[in-house]
Amino acid sequence: MKPTLLAVAHGTRSAAGRRQIRDLVAKVARRRPDLDVRLAYADVQRPHVKEVVAGVRDAVVVPLLLSAGYHVRVDIADAVAGTGIPVTATLGPDDVLVESLAHHLPAADAVVLAAAGSSDPAWRQSIHEMAAGLGAYVAYASGSDPKVADVVADLRRRGARRIAIAAYLLADGLFYRTLHRAGADSVTPPLCLGPAAAALVLRRYESAILTTADRLL
């Protein structure tokens, strides 16, 4: 029997965001009815990843996150410590997510790639690389500068009439909702709503299975 696919989301107080993450995990389960697919959370919601890990023997943790920040390095790492359960790479950055963003972008004079802020230089570099692929300006929905609203306002001053925000956020929540108040003309939907996300979860899972098998040879 294959290991349980344990998808671990951040957790949100947004009812829409909670539903979107549940729907994403349900899509994964429908694609692979042979797998035991479960959902846990690193923060805000229950069951916490540590609680679910305690009840499974053999599993692969797939973080439903776009960067390997605190929740991966601390919460998830603590939950699997001493269990031998592997943790895959996060969903982002990945080219398929950039393609998903590009697919949903309308015609615009300027595009702003909006991500959650981070002080991690490697993460920020990956955001700039994705923005370059989209021909977009970089801005952050939280923490780091420049903020999305400031970049949009600056583009307006420079003559941009139609501005689109490419939302590099997985689900609805506080950060995503701020994008709709940033003064742009359009905002792409959360990434978990597209077909690329479910396929990417399974790709991360299968990659971990192959890596584990190679180590046993």
N, C-alpha and C positions, 0 to 999 in steps of 0.2 A: 504494500500500500504506500502511495506517495505521501510525503510529509504534508502536514496542514499548511495552507497558505494563510498566514496571519498578517492581515493588512492593518497597519497602525497609522491612524490619522492624528492630526494635532488635537482636534476637538474644537467646537465652536458653540457659542450661545445662539447663533443664527439658526432659526428653524429651517430656512431654505438651505443653508449650508449643511446642516445635519442630514436633511433629506438627500441632497446631492451626493454626499459621501456614501450614504447607505445605498443609493441607486448605483453608484460606481461599483461598489463591492458586489452588488447583486448581478451586474453585468458580467463581472469576472466569473462569478459562480455559474452563470448560465452558459458562458463559453466553455467552461471546464467542469461539467457535472461529475467528473470522476474525482474531483478534488474536494477536500474539506476546507472550505473558505470561511474564515472568521474575521470579525472586525473588532479592533480595540483602539484605545486612545492614549495619547501621551499626556494630555492635559484636559481640563475643563469637564470632559464627559467620562462616563463609565460604560463598560468595564475598562479599567486601566490595563495597559499592556502587561504589567506584572501579574495581575490577577489571572489573565488568560494564559500566559506562559506557564503558570503553575498547574494548569489543567490539561496541558498537552504534552505528549511524549516526544514527538518528532514533528518539527515545524521549520518553516522558513519565514522570517519576518521581512515584510516588504513595507518600508516607510512610505506612506502616502504624503510625502513632503517634497518640496522643490529644492531644498538645500540641506546639507548635513550639519545642522546647527546644534544647539543645546539639547534638543529633544532626542536627537540621534546619539550624540556623544555621551549624554548622561542618562536620561530617562530610559531609553530603549536599551542602551548598553548595560545599565544596572539590572534591568528586567531579565536579560538573557545571560548574565554573568554566571559562569559555572555550569550552564546547561548544555553547551555545545551547539545551541541553536544559531544558525547563521543569520546575519542581517544583510540584506542586499543594499546596493546603492539606492539613493533616493530617486524619485522619478525624474527630477531635473538636476542639472540641465540635460536636455536631449534634443536632437534635431527634429524628432517627430512633434515635439511640443511647439517648436518654432514654426513648423509647417502648419500646425493647427491654428496658431495665431494668424499666420499669413492668410490662411483660407477664410478667416472671418473678418479680415480688415476690409472696410469699404474704401472707395476712392477718397483720398484726402490730400490736402496740401502738406500736411505734416503728421507724422506718427510718433507717439510717445510710448516707449516700452516701460510699463509700470510694474515694479516688483516690490516685494517686502524688503525693507532695509536690512543691511548686515555690515558688520565691521570686518568680515573675513575678506582679505584681499583676493583670494582665489574665486570666491563667490562673486565679488564685484566684477572681476575680470570676465567671468563667464557671462554676466549680464551685458557687459559692453560688447562681447563677441556676438551674442544673440541680437542685440540692437543693430549692430553693423549688418547682419544678415537681413534684417528687415528694413534697413535704411531709416532707422528710428533714433530718436533722442532717448536718453536714459533718465528715468526719474524713479523716486521711491515713495511708496504709500505710507511708510512709517520709518522712524529712526533716522536713517541717513539722508543727507542732502545730495542733490537737489530734490525738493518735494514736487509731486506731480502738478499740483495747482500752480506752483511758481513757474514751472517749465511751460505749462499751457499758456499762462498769462504772458510770458516772454515771447512765445511764438505768435500770439495775437498782436503784440506790439510790433513785431517784425513783419506783420502783414498776412499771416496765415489765416485763411477764411474757414477752412474745414480741417479740424484736428481730430484724429482718431487715437484712442488709447488702446494699446495692446496689453491686456491685463494678464501679467504673468503670475496669476494666483489660481490655486487649484479649485477653490469653492467660494461660495458667497460667505460673507462675514464682514466684520468691521472694516478691514482694509479695503475689501472690494467695494463696499458701499461708498467709501470716501471718493472713489474714482468717478462716481456719477455726480459728485459735487465739485469736480475739479475744473469745470468750465469747458470741457471738450464737447464735440458734437456726437461722438459715439464711443462706446466701450465694448470691447469683445467679451463674450460670455466666459464664465469660469472654465478653466481647462478640463475639469472633470466631466463636463457635459459632452465633450467630443468623443468619438470612437477611439481616438489615439490613446486615451488614458487607460482604458481597460486592457488594451493590447500591450501597453507598456508595463503594466503591473505583472502580467503573465510573462513577459519577456524577462523582467528582473527575476522572477521566481525561477524560471527555467534555467537562467544563467547560473543562479546559485546552486541548483541541483547538479548541473554539469561540473561546476567547480568542485563541489563536494565529492562527486564521483571520481574526478581526476585525482584528487588527493588520496583516495583510498586505493588507487591502482599501484 
